[in-house]
Each structure stands twice: as structure tokens, then as C-alpha cells.
Amino acid sequence: MDRQNVVTALENALTDVLERPVTGLTGEVKLFDDLHLDSTTMLEMLMALEDSIDLVVDPEALDADDFISVDTFTDFVLATKREQVAA
């Protein structure tokens, strides 16, 4: 899985969760400030990604810094997927 695949999956998950089209995300987009996500929509987005890209997230491993922007979230997803493959 590469960065673009994660961003596309994120756009699809956000489109479902926010019930409005979310496209053209760039790395600088702030998840909370620009997209107006809150903790509930963030959890819904994570659950949607768990289903769509087989992402398994340990709630204990979540860090607010991972959810600042599209770039930081993409890094988090890629690192999580690498850990799953290694396990």
C-alpha cells in the first residue's frame, strides 16, 4: 500500500462518514481544522478504514499527533500496516 492508496481510502471513508464528497485531499489538509472532524467522526473514519483497507488499530496506540493532517494520518496508517505485515 502506498501513500496515494491511503489518501484515496481516506477520501472514501470521509465521504461516507461526513455524508458529503471529500476529494482532492493534499497532505497539508488539517483533519480537525479544515475538515471539521471531531472525535466521533474520527472514530467512524477509522472504523471505515478498518473495513476498507484491513486496518487494525489498537486504541491504546492512538496519539493525537497522528491526526493533525492528511500527511500525519497517512504516515500513521502506513506505519500501522507495516507493523501488521511484520507481525
NUNU-224500 format. One line per 4 residues: number of its first residue (from 1); their letters; for each residue y, z, x of N, C-alpha, C. Coordinates in nm, 2 decimals, padded with zeros to 4 digits, always signed. Layout:
% residues N
NUM) A) Y,Z,X,Y,Z,X,Y,Z,X; ...
% end
This chain:
% residues 87
1) MDRQ) -00.12,+00.00,+00.09,+00.00,+00.00,+00.00,+00.12,+00.00,+00.09; +00.22,-00.09,+00.06,+00.34,-00.09,+00.14,+00.46,-00.04,+00.05; +00.58,-00.04,+00.12,+00.70,+00.01,+00.05,+00.73,-00.06,-00.08; +00.72,-00.19,-00.07,+00.76,-00.27,-00.19,+00.67,-00.24,-00.31
5) NVVT) +00.54,-00.22,-00.28,+00.44,-00.19,-00.39,+00.48,-00.05,-00.45; +00.52,+00.04,-00.37,+00.56,+00.17,-00.42,+00.69,+00.16,-00.50; +00.78,+00.09,-00.46,+00.91,+00.07,-00.53,+00.88,+00.00,-00.66; +00.80,-00.10,-00.66,+00.76,-00.17,-00.79,+00.69,-00.07,-00.88
9) ALEN) +00.60,+00.01,-00.83,+00.53,+00.11,-00.92,+00.63,+00.21,-00.97; +00.72,+00.25,-00.89,+00.83,+00.34,-00.93,+00.91,+00.28,-01.04; +00.95,+00.16,-01.02,+01.03,+00.09,-01.13,+00.95,+00.09,-01.26; +00.83,+00.06,-01.25,+00.74,+00.05,-01.37,+00.73,+00.19,-01.44
13) ALTD) +00.71,+00.29,-01.35,+00.69,+00.43,-01.41,+00.82,+00.48,-01.47; +00.94,+00.45,-01.40,+01.06,+00.49,-01.46,+01.10,+00.41,-01.59; +01.06,+00.29,-01.59,+01.08,+00.21,-01.71,+01.01,+00.27,-01.83; +00.89,+00.32,-01.81,+00.81,+00.38,-01.91,+00.87,+00.52,-01.95
17) VLER) +00.90,+00.60,-01.85,+00.95,+00.74,-01.87,+01.08,+00.74,-01.94; +01.17,+00.65,-01.88,+01.31,+00.66,-01.93,+01.33,+00.57,-02.06; +01.23,+00.49,-02.09,+01.23,+00.40,-02.21,+01.35,+00.31,-02.20; +01.38,+00.26,-02.08,+01.48,+00.15,-02.06,+01.44,+00.08,-01.93
21) PVTG) +01.48,-00.05,-01.92,+01.44,-00.12,-01.80,+01.50,-00.06,-01.67; +01.42,-00.04,-01.57,+01.46,+00.00,-01.44,+01.41,-00.10,-01.34; +01.51,-00.18,-01.28,+01.47,-00.29,-01.19,+01.57,-00.29,-01.08; +01.53,-00.36,-00.97,+01.62,-00.37,-00.86,+01.66,-00.25,-00.78
25) LTGE) +01.57,-00.15,-00.78,+01.59,-00.03,-00.70,+01.60,-00.06,-00.55; +01.70,+00.00,-00.49,+01.71,+00.00,-00.35,+01.69,+00.14,-00.29; +01.67,+00.15,-00.16,+01.64,+00.27,-00.10,+01.74,+00.38,-00.12; +01.87,+00.34,-00.13,+01.98,+00.43,-00.14,+02.00,+00.50,-00.28
29) VKLF) +01.93,+00.44,-00.38,+01.95,+00.49,-00.51,+01.90,+00.64,-00.52; +01.99,+00.72,-00.57,+01.96,+00.87,-00.58,+01.89,+00.89,-00.72; +01.77,+00.95,-00.71,+01.69,+00.97,-00.83,+01.76,+01.06,-00.94; +01.82,+01.17,-00.90,+01.88,+01.26,-00.99,+02.02,+01.21,-01.03
33) DDLH) +02.10,+01.18,-00.92,+02.24,+01.15,-00.95,+02.26,+01.01,-01.01; +02.20,+00.91,-00.96,+02.22,+00.77,-01.01,+02.14,+00.74,-01.13; +02.01,+00.78,-01.13,+01.92,+00.75,-01.24,+01.92,+00.86,-01.35; +01.99,+00.97,-01.32,+02.00,+01.08,-01.41,+01.86,+01.15,-01.45
37) LDST) +01.77,+01.15,-01.35,+01.65,+01.22,-01.38,+01.66,+01.37,-01.38; +01.57,+01.44,-01.45,+01.57,+01.58,-01.44,+01.43,+01.62,-01.41; +01.40,+01.75,-01.40,+01.27,+01.79,-01.36,+01.16,+01.75,-01.45; +01.19,+01.74,-01.58,+01.09,+01.69,-01.67,+01.05,+01.54,-01.65
41) TMLE) +01.16,+01.46,-01.64,+01.13,+01.32,-01.63,+01.07,+01.29,-01.49; +01.10,+01.37,-01.39,+01.04,+01.36,-01.26,+00.89,+01.39,-01.27; +00.85,+01.49,-01.34,+00.71,+01.52,-01.36,+00.64,+01.41,-01.44; +00.70,+01.36,-01.54,+00.65,+01.25,-01.61,+00.63,+01.12,-01.53
45) MLMA) +00.73,+01.10,-01.44,+00.72,+00.98,-01.35,+00.60,+01.00,-01.25; +00.58,+01.12,-01.20,+00.47,+01.15,-01.11,+00.34,+01.13,-01.18; +00.33,+01.17,-01.30,+00.20,+01.15,-01.38,+00.18,+01.00,-01.40; +00.28,+00.93,-01.43,+00.27,+00.78,-01.45,+00.22,+00.72,-01.32
49) LEDS) +00.27,+00.76,-01.21,+00.23,+00.71,-01.08,+00.09,+00.75,-01.04; +00.05,+00.87,-01.08,-00.09,+00.91,-01.06,-00.18,+00.82,-01.12; -00.15,+00.77,-01.24,-00.23,+00.68,-01.32,-00.23,+00.54,-01.26; -00.11,+00.49,-01.23,-00.10,+00.35,-01.19,-00.14,+00.32,-01.05
53) IDLV) -00.12,+00.41,-00.96,-00.15,+00.38,-00.82,-00.25,+00.48,-00.76; -00.32,+00.55,-00.84,-00.41,+00.65,-00.79,-00.35,+00.75,-00.70; -00.24,+00.80,-00.73,-00.17,+00.90,-00.65,-00.21,+01.04,-00.70; -00.25,+01.12,-00.60,-00.29,+01.26,-00.63,-00.19,+01.35,-00.56
57) VDPE) -00.11,+01.43,-00.65,-00.01,+01.51,-00.59,-00.04,+01.66,-00.61; -00.04,+01.73,-00.50,-00.06,+01.87,-00.51,+00.08,+01.94,-00.54; +00.09,+02.00,-00.65,+00.22,+02.06,-00.69,+00.28,+02.16,-00.58; +00.19,+02.22,-00.51,+00.23,+02.31,-00.40,+00.30,+02.24,-00.29
61) ALDA) +00.27,+02.11,-00.27,+00.32,+02.03,-00.16,+00.46,+01.96,-00.20; +00.50,+01.98,-00.32,+00.63,+01.91,-00.36,+00.75,+01.98,-00.30; +00.84,+01.90,-00.25,+00.96,+01.95,-00.18,+01.08,+01.87,-00.24; +01.18,+01.94,-00.28,+01.30,+01.88,-00.34,+01.35,+01.76,-00.25
65) DDFI) +01.34,+01.78,-00.12,+01.39,+01.67,-00.03,+01.32,+01.54,-00.05; +01.20,+01.54,-00.10,+01.12,+01.42,-00.12,+01.18,+01.34,-00.24; +01.26,+01.40,-00.32,+01.31,+01.34,-00.44,+01.45,+01.31,-00.44; +01.51,+01.30,-00.33,+01.66,+01.27,-00.32,+01.69,+01.12,-00.35
69) SVDT) +01.62,+01.03,-00.29,+01.64,+00.89,-00.31,+01.52,+00.81,-00.33; +01.53,+00.68,-00.36,+01.41,+00.60,-00.36,+01.34,+00.59,-00.23; +01.42,+00.59,-00.12,+01.36,+00.59,+00.02,+01.28,+00.72,+00.05; +01.34,+00.83,+00.02,+01.27,+00.96,+00.05,+01.15,+00.97,-00.04
73) FTDF) +01.15,+00.93,-00.16,+01.04,+00.93,-00.25,+00.93,+00.84,-00.21; +00.97,+00.72,-00.17,+00.87,+00.62,-00.12,+00.80,+00.67,+00.01; +00.88,+00.74,+00.10,+00.82,+00.80,+00.22,+00.71,+00.90,+00.17; +00.75,+00.98,+00.08,+00.66,+01.09,+00.02,+00.53,+01.02,-00.03
77) VLAT) +00.54,+00.92,-00.11,+00.43,+00.86,-00.17,+00.34,+00.80,-00.06; +00.40,+00.73,+00.03,+00.32,+00.66,+00.14,+00.25,+00.77,+00.22; +00.31,+00.88,+00.25,+00.25,+00.98,+00.33,+00.14,+01.05,+00.25; +00.16,+01.07,+00.12,+00.05,+01.13,+00.04,-00.07,+01.03,+00.03
81) KREQ) -00.04,+00.91,+00.02,-00.15,+00.81,+00.01,-00.23,+00.80,+00.14; -00.16,+00.81,+00.26,-00.22,+00.82,+00.39,-00.31,+00.94,+00.40; -00.27,+01.05,+00.35,-00.34,+01.18,+00.36,-00.47,+01.16,+00.27; -00.46,+01.10,+00.16,-00.57,+01.08,+00.07,-00.68,+00.99,+00.13
85) VAA) -00.63,+00.89,+00.20,-00.73,+00.80,+00.27,-00.80,+00.87,+00.38; -00.72,+00.95,+00.46,-00.78,+01.02,+00.57,-00.88,+01.13,+00.53; -00.86,+01.18,+00.41,-00.95,+01.29,+00.37,-01.09,+01.25,+00.33
% end
